[in-house]
Each structure stands twice: as C-alpha cells, then as structure tokens.
Amino acid sequence: MNEWRITHAHHNSFHLNESESILSNWRAIVESNGCHFVASVLFRDAFGHSLALDKSRSGNNVSREEWIDYLHTKDQLSMYGYETQLDYFLYNKITRNPHAVDAQVKVERALQLLARHFEIVAVGGHEKFKQRIQQFTGWEEKEMPRKNSYSRTLNFTKKEVDNMQKLLEENGDIDFIEKVKLLFDNPM
C-alpha cells in the first residue's frame, strides 16, 4: 500500500527561521513510525514573482509608490501582507527581517535550512515540480489545474522595474534564487 499524509504550512503558520525545531520534530516523529518525511518547496524567479505580487497591494488601498517604499524597509511588520520570497521563506508573514540582518546572512541561513530539511527544491514551473513529486512518491500522473493565477495585465514604468530590481538585489532575493538554482534545482 502506498499511503501518504500531507501537511501544508503556509500563511501565518510556519516561520522556518524561528521554527526549525518544529520541522525537525515533525520529521523525527514521522520517521520513528517507519514513514518517510518529504519536505518540498517551489520558488519562482525573484523578479517575476515580486512584480506579480503587486496585485496584492490593491486590496490594501496602497499606492504603488508606498508599497515599493515599504518593501525597501529592513525590519517592519508585514503591514501590506507582502514579503519578498526570501523573507517569506525565513519569516513567513510574521515580520520582515526581525533581527535586521544583512542580505548575505539571510541568503546563507535560507540555503542552510534548505540543505538541512528539504528533499525537493525547485525554481520555476509547476510541471517540473509536479514531476519531481511524482518521481519521489511514485504517484501516477494526474492533471493539476492552475488555480492561483491572475488574468489581468500588470503595467510598470521603467523606474518601477528598476526600483524592484534594486530592492531584490539589496534584500538578497536575486542571489538566493540563483544559488538555489545552482545548488538544488536539478533532477534527482
């Protein structure tokens, strides 16, 4: 019998930088019962991901300028419900960079957590991620419809794009995703 139990940790639930011991304990409990524990994560291109999340600011009645200014802060609470991927992976929606560490420290910590706890790490396409999960689990091919998509057009000025690129470089997101691609994002 090929039986699986799935736990999904998402918004406001699991801030890995502070909760690493919880993940370690989950793994220990599962494995002590003779089961496999498989942690997986799918990242997106840092720049495309951040531009796409601009849509979330409209529900918060915030101008794009206020939103981008907020993203340049180092240690504020997540008042607009948005974090870069690196901050979200480390701190979830609790706060952005609660210890006010520099970008390189965050990148190194995130890579350390990935190496310690994740069997499947991917950047980009959902199809590639799905295939890796299927290879690991032995599950049969199944159509997975895309549910989380945005159908409207997002328009940005060159200055806004340049500002976002600078933010992502300063925050460590570009470096993080490039290192994830190099170190983890390869076929099993």
KEVEX-577020 format. One record per residue (C-alpha): residue number from 1; residue in three letters; chain; z, x, y. Coordinates in steps of 0.1 Angstrom, whole numbers. Each point is the difference from the previous one (the first is absolute). Layout:
PT  resi  resn  chain      z      x      y
PT   NUM   ALA      A      Z      X      Y
...
This chain:
PT  resi  resn  chain      z      x      y
PT     1   MET      A      0      0      0
PT     2   ASN      A    -10     13     34
PT     3   GLU      A     26    -16     23
PT     4   TRP      A      5      9     36
PT     5   ARG      A     25     -9     27
PT     6   ILE      A    -10      5     36
PT     7   THR      A     22      6     31
PT     8   HIS      A    -16      0     34
PT     9   ALA      A     19     15     29
PT    10   HIS      A    -15     -8     34
PT    11   HIS      A     10    -10     35
PT    12   ASN      A     36      4     10
PT    13   SER      A     11      8    -35
PT    14   PHE      A     -4     37     -9
PT    15   HIS      A      2     29     24
PT    16   LEU      A     -7     29    -24
PT    17   ASN      A     13     28     22
PT    18   GLU      A     35    -15      0
PT    19   SER      A     -2    -19    -34
PT    20   GLU      A    -14     27    -23
PT    21   SER      A     31     -3    -22
PT    22   ILE      A     -8    -37     -6
PT    23   LEU      A    -35      9    -14
PT    24   SER      A     15     27    -21
PT    25   ASN      A     26    -24    -14
PT    26   TRP      A    -27    -26     -8
PT    27   ARG      A    -20     26    -19
PT    28   ALA      A     31     11    -19
PT    29   ILE      A      9    -35    -10
PT    30   VAL      A    -35     -9    -11
PT    31   GLU      A     -5     32    -19
PT    32   SER      A     34     -2    -17
PT    33   ASN      A    -12    -33    -15
PT    34   GLY      A    -30     18    -16
PT    35   CYS      A    -25    -12     26
PT    36   HIS      A    -24     18     23
PT    37   PHE      A      5     -2     38
PT    38   VAL      A    -32      3     20
PT    39   ALA      A      2      3     38
PT    40   SER      A    -32     -4     19
PT    41   VAL      A    -12      0     36
PT    42   LEU      A    -33     -5     17
PT    43   PHE      A     -5     14     34
PT    44   ARG      A    -30     -5     24
PT    45   ASP      A    -18     23     23
PT    46   ALA      A     26      5     28
PT    47   PHE      A    -23     -7     29
PT    48   GLY      A    -17    -31    -15
PT    49   HIS      A     33    -14    -11
PT    50   SER      A     16      4     34
PT    51   LEU      A    -30    -16     18
PT    52   ALA      A      0    -29    -24
PT    53   LEU      A     37     -7      6
PT    54   ASP      A     -8     -6     37
PT    55   LYS      A     -4    -37    -11
PT    56   SER      A     38     -1     -6
PT    57   ARG      A      8      4     37
PT    58   SER      A    -16    -33     10
PT    59   GLY      A     28    -19    -17
PT    60   ASN      A     25     19     19
PT    61   ASN      A    -15     -8     34
PT    62   VAL      A     -4     36      9
PT    63   SER      A    -29     17     19
PT    64   ARG      A    -19     27    -18
PT    65   GLU      A     13     25     26
PT    66   GLU      A     36     -9     -7
PT    67   TRP      A     -6      2    -37
PT    68   ILE      A    -16     35      1
PT    69   ASP      A     27     12     24
PT    70   TYR      A     26    -12    -24
PT    71   LEU      A    -17     18    -29
PT    72   HIS      A      3     33     19
PT    73   THR      A     39     -3      0
PT    74   LYS      A     18     20    -26
PT    75   ASP      A     31    -19     -9
PT    76   GLN      A     -1    -37     11
PT    77   LEU      A      8    -30    -21
PT    78   SER      A    -31    -17    -13
PT    79   MET      A     -1    -26     27
PT    80   TYR      A    -37     -8     -4
PT    81   GLY      A      1     -1    -38
PT    82   TYR      A    -22     30     -3
PT    83   GLU      A      4     35    -13
PT    84   THR      A    -26     27     -9
PT    85   GLN      A     -5      4    -38
PT    86   LEU      A     22     32      0
PT    87   ASP      A     29    -17     17
PT    88   TYR      A     -4    -31    -21
PT    89   PHE      A      1     20    -32
PT    90   LEU      A     31     18     10
PT    91   TYR      A     19    -26     20
PT    92   ASN      A    -16    -34     -7
PT    93   LYS      A      6    -24     28
PT    94   ILE      A     36     12      7
PT    95   THR      A     -9     23     29
PT    96   ARG      A    -25     26      9
PT    97   ASN      A     12     35     -7
PT    98   PRO      A     38     -7      1
PT    99   HIS      A      9     37      0
PT   100   ALA      A    -26     10     26
PT   101   VAL      A    -15     27    -22
PT   102   ASP      A    -33     16      8
PT   103   ALA      A    -32     -9    -17
PT   104   GLN      A     -1     30    -24
PT   105   VAL      A     35     -9    -13
PT   106   LYS      A    -11    -36     -6
PT   107   VAL      A    -32     11    -18
PT   108   GLU      A     19     25    -22
PT   109   ARG      A     26    -27     -9
PT   110   ALA      A    -26    -26     -8
PT   111   LEU      A    -19     24    -22
PT   112   GLN      A     32     10    -18
PT   113   LEU      A      8    -37     -7
PT   114   LEU      A    -35     -6    -13
PT   115   ALA      A      3     30    -23
PT   116   ARG      A     34    -10    -13
PT   117   HIS      A     -4    -37     -6
PT   118   PHE      A    -37    -12     -1
PT   119   GLU      A    -23      2    -30
PT   120   ILE      A    -30    -17     17
PT   121   VAL      A     -8     10     36
PT   122   ALA      A    -34    -10     15
PT   123   VAL      A    -17      0     34
PT   124   GLY      A    -26    -25      8
PT   125   GLY      A    -18    -26    -21
PT   126   HIS      A     19    -27    -19
PT   127   GLU      A    -25      3    -28
PT   128   LYS      A      9     36     -6
PT   129   PHE      A     37     -9      0
PT   130   LYS      A     -6    -29    -24
PT   131   GLN      A    -18     23    -24
PT   132   ARG      A     29     25      0
PT   133   ILE      A     25    -27     -7
PT   134   GLN      A    -22    -12    -29
PT   135   GLN      A     -3     35    -14
PT   136   PHE      A     37      5      2
PT   137   THR      A     10    -34    -14
PT   138   GLY      A    -29     -7    -24
PT   139   TRP      A     -5    -34     17
PT   140   GLU      A    -34    -16     -3
PT   141   GLU      A    -24     -4     29
PT   142   LYS      A      9    -29     22
PT   143   GLU      A    -15    -12     32
PT   144   MET      A     24      6     29
PT   145   PRO      A    -11    -21     30
PT   146   ARG      A      7     15     35
PT   147   LYS      A     26    -21     17
PT   148   ASN      A     12     22     28
PT   149   SER      A    -31      3     23
PT   150   TYR      A     -8     -7     36
PT   151   SER      A    -33    -17      7
PT   152   ARG      A     -2      4     38
PT   153   THR      A    -14     29     19
PT   154   LEU      A     23     26     15
PT   155   ASN      A    -13     17     32
PT   156   PHE      A     14     32     14
PT   157   THR      A     -9     22     30
PT   158   LYS      A     -6     37     -5
PT   159   LYS      A     33      7     19
PT   160   GLU      A     19    -23    -24
PT   161   VAL      A    -16     17    -31
PT   162   ASP      A      8     35     15
PT   163   ASN      A     36    -11      6
PT   164   MET      A      4    -13    -35
PT   165   GLN      A    -15     32    -15
PT   166   LYS      A     24     21     21
PT   167   LEU      A     30    -22    -10
PT   168   LEU      A     -8      4    -37
PT   169   GLU      A     -4     37      3
PT   170   GLU      A     33      4     19
PT   171   ASN      A     18    -23    -25
PT   172   GLY      A    -13     19    -30
PT   173   ASP      A    -20    -29    -15
PT   174   ILE      A    -33     19      0
PT   175   ASP      A     15     31    -16
PT   176   PHE      A     19    -22    -25
PT   177   ILE      A    -30    -19    -13
PT   178   GLU      A    -21     31     -2
PT   179   LYS      A     27     17    -21
PT   180   VAL      A      4    -31    -22
PT   181   LYS      A    -37      1     -7
PT   182   LEU      A      1     37     -9
PT   183   LEU      A     32     -1    -21
PT   184   PHE      A      1    -34    -16
PT   185   ASP      A    -32    -20      5
PT   186   ASN      A    -19     12    -31
PT   187   PRO      A     -9    -16    -33
PT   188   MET      A     27      1    -27
